[in-house]
Amino acid sequence: MSRPSDPRLLVLHGLRLAGAAEPRDVADAVGLPVDDVRARLGPLEAEGLVTHRTAPPAGWLLTPSGREEHARLVQAEARETGARPAIERAYDRFRALNPAVLDACSRWQVREVAGRTVRNDHGDPDHDAAVVSDLVRLHRRAEPVLDELAAALDRYRPYGPRLRRALDRVLAGEREWFTAPSIPSYHTVWFELHEDLLTTLGRSRSAEVSEAVP
């Protein structure tokens, strides 16, 4: 059985993933009741770990100290619960899928017309259908990875339902749920999962890119 995470960690974690967010968004991201999130923001602010910004993008966000504390907590949690080996295995499988998922997101946003790359205005139903079909296939391949992570730590459990919800809305014709950054679209949640894995394992995107260079 997977281990539950401390709610204090989860609130920090939700803000680390979202950047700037309101309590309801944090609750959705980490699977906590929204009232629990609200109750913890004041004490975290008193610790100097979070702050509220009124200028756009408005919402609660981590301070530099909060980012350091979050990284310390998630890395310690993975180590102390014994979940790190399972997370590392899932991360390797995630990395194998990541280029294809990002390529599908790119092809949803742009396409080739007469040898030129142009913004996808979604006027070519065959192009869009092919990209959506690719996303469905990739999601099926991602499901065992998501299940492995959920079995390792409870805080990974929301990713599967959130990605499935975004995919279902794309299949229902709501195009923005593929890549829109302002909602928990497929790309948004996939990006959050990537950030989660990197932070939990103490890795950086730059190191990841350099490892991929032959």
N, C-alpha and C positions, 0 to 999 in steps of 0.2 A: 504493500500500500504506500502511496506517495505521502510525503510529509507536508503538512500545512505550514505556511509561512506566517511570521509575526505580522499582525495588521499594520504596525508602525512601518515595517519594511515595505509592505505592499503599497502604502500611500506614497512613500518616497519613490517606489518603483514606478507607479503609475505616472507620477510627474516626470520622472526621468524619461519615460517613453513618449509622453505627450508634448513635452517642452513647456507649454503653458496651457492650463486646463482648469475647468470648473469641477467641483466635486462629483457631479454626475458622470462626467467623462472618465474620471479616475476610477470611479466605482465600476463602470462598464469594462474598463481595461483590465482590472485585477480581480474582479469577482467579489468585491466587498459591498455591503449595504451602503447606500449613499450617506445615511446618517452617521455611520462609523467613520467615513472619510471626513465629513464636516467636523466631527468631534475631535479628530486628531490634528487638524490643520493648525489650530490655535497653539497647542503645546509645541508643535514642530516649528512654528514661527518664533515662539519664545526661545527656542534653542538656536535660532539663527540658521535653520536648515531650509526653510521655505519662506517665500515672500509673495505678496499679491500685487499684481501689476494691473493698473487701470487703463494704460495706453495699449492700443492694439499691437500685437495680439494679447488681449487681456486674459487674466486668469492667474491661478497659482502656479508657481514654478520653483525649482530648486535654486538655492544660492550656490556659490562655489563650494562652500562647506557641505551643503546638502548633497552635491554630486559626489564629493569624496566619501561622505558617510554612506551613501547608497552603494557605491562600488565596494566599500569595505564589507558591508552587510551581505550583499548578494554573493560575494566570493567566499566569505566565511560560511554562509549557509550551505553552499554547494559542497564545500570541503567537510564541514562538520556533520552533515546528514549522510555523507557517502554518496551523494548524487552526482558528483563531478564526472566520474567515468561515463555514466550514461549520457550526461549532457555533452560530453566531448564526442561520443559516438554519434549522437543526433546532430551535432554541429557539423561533423564531416559530411553527413548525408544531406543536410541543409545546403552546405556549400556546393555540393554536386548539382542540386536543383536550382540554385539561385540564378546562374546566368540565363537559364531558359525562362524563368519567371520574369526576370527583368527585361528580357528580349520581348516577351509577350506584352508587357506593359508599354514598352517603347513602340511596338507595332500598333498598339491601340491608340497611341497619341499621334503617330506620324505614319505615312505610307508613301510608297513610290508611285509617281505618276509621270509617265513619259520620261523616265530616267531621272526625275527630280524628287527629292524628299520634301513632302509638303505635310502640313497639319492634316490629320485625319478628321474630315468633316462628317464622317460616318455616312457618306453618300454611296458607298460601295458595300452592299449587304453581304456579298460573298467574302470580301476581305474581313469584315467584322465577324462573320460566322466562323471563319477559319481561326481567328485569334481567340475567340471565346472557346472554341473546341479545344485549342491547345491549353488554355487555362484550366478547363475541366480535367483534361488528362494529367496536367501537372499537379493539380490539387489531389487527385487520387494517389499520385506518387508521394505527395507530402503527408497524407493522412497517417501512415505508419510512423513517420518522424514525430508528428504532433502527439500521437498516442504514447510514444516512447518518452517524450519530455513530460507529458502529463503524469505518467507513471512514476517519474523520478521526483518531481516536485509539484505540489498543488498549484503553485502560482503560474505554471505553464498551461493549466487546464483551460483558461478562457480563449487561448489562441485558436483552437480547433473550431469552436462554435462561431467565433468572430469572423474567421476566414470563410466558413461555410455560409454565414449570413450574407457576407459581401458577394460571394459567388452566386448565391440564389437571387440576389437583387439584380446582378448583371444578367443572369438568365431570364429574369422577368422583364428585361428591356430597360432597366434603369442604368444607363451607360456610365453615369458619374461614379458608380460603385466599383468600377474597375480601377481607376487611378486617381480620383479627386483627392487632393491633400487635406481638404477642410473637413472631411468626414472619415469614419473608419472603413475606407475602401479596401479592396484587396491589397493594393500596393501599400497603403498606409500601415495596415496590420502586419504585412510581411516585413516591411522595413522595421517596425517596432520589434518583431521577433528577432531580426538580425541584430539590432542594437542590444537586445536582451542577452543573446548568446555571447556577443563580444564582451559586454560588461561583466557577465557572470564568469567568463573564463579569463578575464583580464587581458584581452587581446584588442588590437586596434585595426581599423580598416586599412591603414597604410601597410601594416605588417601582413595583413591578409592578401593584399594585392601583390606585395613583393614575393610572398610564398607561391603565388600562382604563376609568376614569371619563370619560364623554363631556363 
